[in-house]
């Protein structure tokens, strides 16, 4: 009944390995999103909003 490929409750190495791999992916996604957020926040702090041209009065309805 217990084959080497079937997961068991009492410490099958494959189960712990896949759980660690899942947490590794979660940590990598969290780190990537934190770096992306920090980069976007830093880039937005360097943008001068006064450089954006406003619409002329003739272009407004």
N, CA, C and O of each residue as an XYZ file, in Angstrom:
244
protein
N       0.820     -1.185      0.000
C       0.000      0.000      0.000
C       0.872      1.261      0.000
O       0.615      2.188     -0.768
N       1.904      1.301      0.857
C       2.810      2.458      0.851
C       3.883      2.253     -0.202
O       4.741      1.381     -0.074
N       3.822      3.062     -1.232
C       4.859      3.006     -2.254
C       5.827      4.167     -2.029
O       5.484      5.120     -1.329
N       7.007      4.110     -2.597
C       7.981      5.196     -2.390
C       7.506      6.536     -2.949
O       7.993      7.584     -2.524
N       6.584      6.522     -3.876
C       6.137      7.785     -4.461
C       4.926      8.369     -3.761
O       4.618      9.543     -3.972
N       4.222      7.598     -2.932
C       3.049      8.139     -2.254
C       3.477      8.886     -1.001
O       4.343      8.414     -0.263
N       2.872     10.063     -0.749
C       3.249     10.824      0.446
C       2.722     10.152      1.704
O       1.613      9.619      1.704
N       3.496     10.173      2.763
C       3.048      9.633      4.036
C       3.042     10.743      5.072
O       3.671     11.786      4.891
N       2.341     10.509      6.133
C       2.213     11.524      7.171
C       3.497     11.629      7.989
O       3.835     12.710      8.472
N       4.207     10.529      8.148
C       5.370     10.500      9.036
C       6.673     10.827      8.317
O       7.536      9.960      8.182
N       6.823     12.038      7.865
C       8.109     12.520      7.401
C       8.580     12.035      6.056
O       9.747     11.669      5.914
N       7.723     12.020      5.071
C       8.173     11.712      3.708
C       9.011     12.898      3.235
O       8.538     14.033      3.295
N      10.224     12.677      2.772
C      11.082     13.791      2.369
C      10.484     14.651      1.263
O      10.739     15.855      1.227
N       9.710     14.081      0.376
C       9.141     14.863     -0.717
C       8.168     15.918     -0.235
O       8.103     17.003     -0.813
N       7.407     15.626      0.813
C       6.445     16.587      1.336
C       7.114     17.792      1.960
O       6.700     18.928      1.727
N       8.140     17.555      2.746
C       8.857     18.667      3.377
C       9.615     19.476      2.338
O       9.733     20.696      2.449
N      10.122     18.790      1.334
C      10.872     19.478      0.282
C       9.958     20.415     -0.507
O      10.337     21.544     -0.817
N       8.757     19.943     -0.828
C       7.849     20.790     -1.596
C       7.335     21.946     -0.755
O       7.097     23.029     -1.289
N       7.158     21.745      0.551
C       6.725     22.839      1.421
C       7.807     23.913      1.509
O       7.515     25.109      1.470
N       9.063     23.469      1.629
C      10.159     24.448      1.647
C      10.251     25.190      0.330
O      10.514     26.392      0.304
N      10.033     24.474     -0.770
C      10.065     25.120     -2.081
C       8.957     26.142     -2.246
O       9.150     27.189     -2.863
N       7.787     25.829     -1.686
C       6.668     26.770     -1.750
C       6.984     28.024     -0.958
O       6.749     29.134     -1.435
N       7.519     27.859      0.256
C       7.869     29.029      1.055
C       9.003     29.819      0.424
O       9.065     31.040      0.570
N       9.896     29.138     -0.274
C      10.959     29.841     -0.982
C      10.377     30.718     -2.089
O      10.804     31.858     -2.270
N       9.405     30.188     -2.825
C       8.752     30.977     -3.869
C       7.991     32.157     -3.271
O       8.020     33.257     -3.824
N       7.317     31.939     -2.154
C       6.585     33.030     -1.492
C       7.564     34.116     -1.056
O       7.295     35.304     -1.235
N       8.691     33.715     -0.488
C       9.696     34.691     -0.056
C      10.289     35.435     -1.247
O      10.512     36.644     -1.174
N      10.545     34.727     -2.337
C      11.095     35.387     -3.526
C      10.108     36.380     -4.128
O      10.501     37.471     -4.542
N       8.836     36.012     -4.180
C       7.823     36.933     -4.710
C       7.689     38.147     -3.808
O       7.548     39.268     -4.296
N       7.730     37.938     -2.493
C       7.654     39.063     -1.563
C       8.859     39.986     -1.729
O       8.703     41.207     -1.766
N      10.051     39.417     -1.829
C      11.260     40.232     -1.990
C      11.236     40.986     -3.312
O      11.617     42.156     -3.365
N      10.786     40.322     -4.388
C      10.714     40.989     -5.683
C       9.711     42.141     -5.649
O       9.991     43.220     -6.172
N       8.545     41.921     -5.039
C       7.542     42.987     -4.984
C       8.011     44.136     -4.088
O       7.705     45.296     -4.364
N       8.748     43.826     -3.020
C       9.287     44.891     -2.168
C      10.327     45.713     -2.924
O      10.348     46.939     -2.815
N      11.185     45.048     -3.686
C      12.170     45.779     -4.490
C      11.497     46.610     -5.578
O      11.906     47.741     -5.841
N      10.479     46.059     -6.204
C       9.746     46.793     -7.227
C       9.061     48.014     -6.623
O       9.099     49.101     -7.199
N       8.432     47.831     -5.458
C       7.772     48.947     -4.795
C       8.786     50.029     -4.434
O       8.533     51.215     -4.647
N       9.927     49.625     -3.891
C      10.950     50.601     -3.512
C      11.479     51.342     -4.736
O      11.709     52.551     -4.681
N      11.672     50.631     -5.828
C      12.141     51.276     -7.049
C      11.124     52.263     -7.610
O      11.484     53.361     -8.035
N       9.865     51.871     -7.609
C       8.829     52.775     -8.113
C       8.662     53.986     -7.189
O       8.456     55.104     -7.661
N       8.749     53.765     -5.887
C       8.651     54.868     -4.941
C       9.811     55.835     -5.123
O       9.617     57.050     -5.112
N      11.019     55.300     -5.289
C      12.193     56.145     -5.495
C      12.085     56.919     -6.806
O      12.419     58.102     -6.863
N      11.621     56.251     -7.853
C      11.483     56.930     -9.142
C      10.429     58.032     -9.066
O      10.603     59.099     -9.656
N       9.350     57.782     -8.351
C       8.301     58.796     -8.262
C       8.743     59.997     -7.441
O       8.234     61.100     -7.642
N       9.675     59.804     -6.528
C      10.169     60.936     -5.740
C      11.063     61.854     -6.571
O      11.230     63.024     -6.230
N      11.639     61.338     -7.655
C      12.533     62.137     -8.486
C      11.801     62.862     -9.616
O      12.402     63.692    -10.298
N      10.531     62.568     -9.825
C       9.777     63.193    -10.905
C       9.236     64.532    -10.422
O       8.636     64.624     -9.350
N       9.452     65.560    -11.218
C       8.938     66.885    -10.895
C       7.591     67.048    -11.583
O       7.519     67.070    -12.812
N       6.540     67.161    -10.810
C       5.184     67.236    -11.364
C       4.966     68.527    -12.141
O       4.057     68.598    -12.968
N       5.771     69.537    -11.894
C       5.606     70.800    -12.621
C       6.029     70.681    -14.073
O       5.733     71.568    -14.874
N       6.726     69.590    -14.432
C       7.147     69.407    -15.815
C       6.026     68.897    -16.707
O       6.166     68.891    -17.930
N       4.912     68.467    -16.114
C       3.798     67.959    -16.899
C       3.040     69.141    -17.476
O       2.568     69.984    -16.714
N       2.903     69.236    -18.803
C       2.210     70.388    -19.375
C       0.707     70.321    -19.131
O       0.095     69.256    -19.218
N       0.134     71.456    -18.831
C      -1.305     71.545    -18.646
C      -1.960     71.815    -19.990
O      -1.324     72.353    -20.896
N      -3.214     71.447    -20.121
C      -3.937     71.719    -21.366
C      -4.173     73.217    -21.496
O      -4.432     73.912    -20.514
N      -4.080     73.685    -22.707
C      -4.312     75.110    -22.929
C      -5.807     75.414    -22.793
O      -6.637     74.506    -22.838
N      -6.139     76.684    -22.626
C      -7.551     77.049    -22.440
C      -8.361     76.721    -23.709
O      -9.548     76.409    -23.615
N      -7.746     76.786    -24.862
C      -8.459     76.490    -26.083
C      -8.793     75.006    -26.228
O      -9.719     74.650    -26.957
N      -8.066     74.158    -25.558
C      -8.304     72.719    -25.672
C      -9.386     72.223    -24.716
O      -9.870     71.099    -24.843
N      -9.753     73.057    -23.776
C     -10.782     72.650    -22.809
C     -12.169     72.862    -23.411
O     -12.375     73.813    -24.164
N     -13.116     71.992    -23.089
C     -14.474     72.155    -23.654
C     -15.240     73.322    -23.074
O     -16.383     73.564    -23.462
